[in-house]
C-alpha cells in the first residue's frame, strides 16, 4: 500500500480550514444574536424614555397655554386658574416627567460606568 504524504497534508489543511470557518461562523452568529437582543432591549427602554419625554414636553406646552396665558387678563386670573385640576395635573406631569428624565440619565451613567469598570477589571485580571 502506497502512502501519499502530500494528499494527507492537503486533507488535514482542508479540515482545519473548515473547522476555522465554523468557529468564525459561530462567533459571527453569537455577535448577531447579541446585537439583536441588545437592540430589542434598547427599543423597550427607549420607548419608556420617549413616553416620559413626550409627556413632559406636551404638559409644559399645555401648561403655558392653559394655565398662564400671555395677556394682562391671564396675569390677573392666573392665581385662580393655577389651582384648577387640569393645571395641577399638568404641573404633576411636568415635575414627574423631569424627575424621570433626570433619573434615566443617572441610570444610564451608572450603567456605562459599571460596564467600563467591569471591562477594566477583566483586563487587569488577564
N, C-alpha and C positions, 0 to 999 in steps of 0.2 A: 504494500500500500504506500502510495506516494503522499508525502506531507507537503502541502503548499503553504509556506510561511507567509507569503505576500497576500494570499487570499484570506488567511486568518486575520492578519492585521487590518485589512480593509473591512472585514466583517466586524471586528471589535471597534473600529473607528465609527462605523455606521451606527452601531448600538449605542456608543457613548454620545454621538450627536443626537440621536433620538431621545435618549434619557435627558440630555441637557435641554433639548427643545421642550420636553414635557415639564421639566422644572420651571422653565421660563413661562410656559403657558399657565401652570398652576399659580405662579406668583402674579401674573397679569390678571387672572380671574379673581384671585383674592383681592387685589387692589381695586378691580372693577366693582366687586360686591361691596367692599368697604366704602367706596365712593358713593355708590347708590344709597347705602344705608345712611351715610352722613348727610347727603342731600335730603333724604326723606326726613331725618330728624331736624335738620335746619329749617326745612319748609314748615314744619309744625311749630317750631319756636318762632320763626319769623311771622307766621300768621298771628300768634298771640301778641307779639310786639306791634305789628301793624294795626291790630284791633285797638290796642290802648293808645297808640299814637294818633290814629284817626279819631277816636273818641275824644281825646284831649283837644285836638285841633278844632273839631266841629263844635264842641262845647264852648271853647274860648270864643269862637266867632259868633255863636248864637248868644252868648252872654253879653257881648258888646252890643249886639243888635237889639236884644230884647230887654236887657236889664239896665243898661246905661246909654240911652240914646244921646246923640251928639247935638242936642239942641238945648236952648235955655229951659224949655219945658221939661226935657229929660233930666237936666240938672236939678230942677226943683222937685220932681217926683221920684228921683232915684232912691231916696231913703225909704219910700213906701214900696217901690217896685222890688227892691233887693230882698225883701222879706217874703216874697211870694214863693210858693212851692217850686215853680219852674226855675226861678233864679237860684234857689237853694240847691236844687238837684244839678243844675249846671255848674255851680261852684264845687259841689261834691265831685262831679266828673272831672273838672279841671284839676282840683287838688290831688285826687287819687290817680288820675292819669299821669300827672307829673311825677308823683311818687313812684308809680310802677315803672315809668321810663327810667328814672334815676336808679331804681333797684335793678333793672335789667342791665344797665351799664356796669353796675357793681358786680353782678353775677358774671358778666362777660369778662371783665377784668380779672376776677378771681379765677375763672376757668383757664384763661390764657396764661396767667401766672403759674397755675398748677401744672399745666402742660409743659411750660418751659422748665420748671424745677424738676419735674419727673424726667425729662429728657436730659437735663444736666446731670442728675444723679445717676442715670443709666450710663451716661458717657463716662463718668468718673469711675463707676464700678468695673467697666471694661478695662 
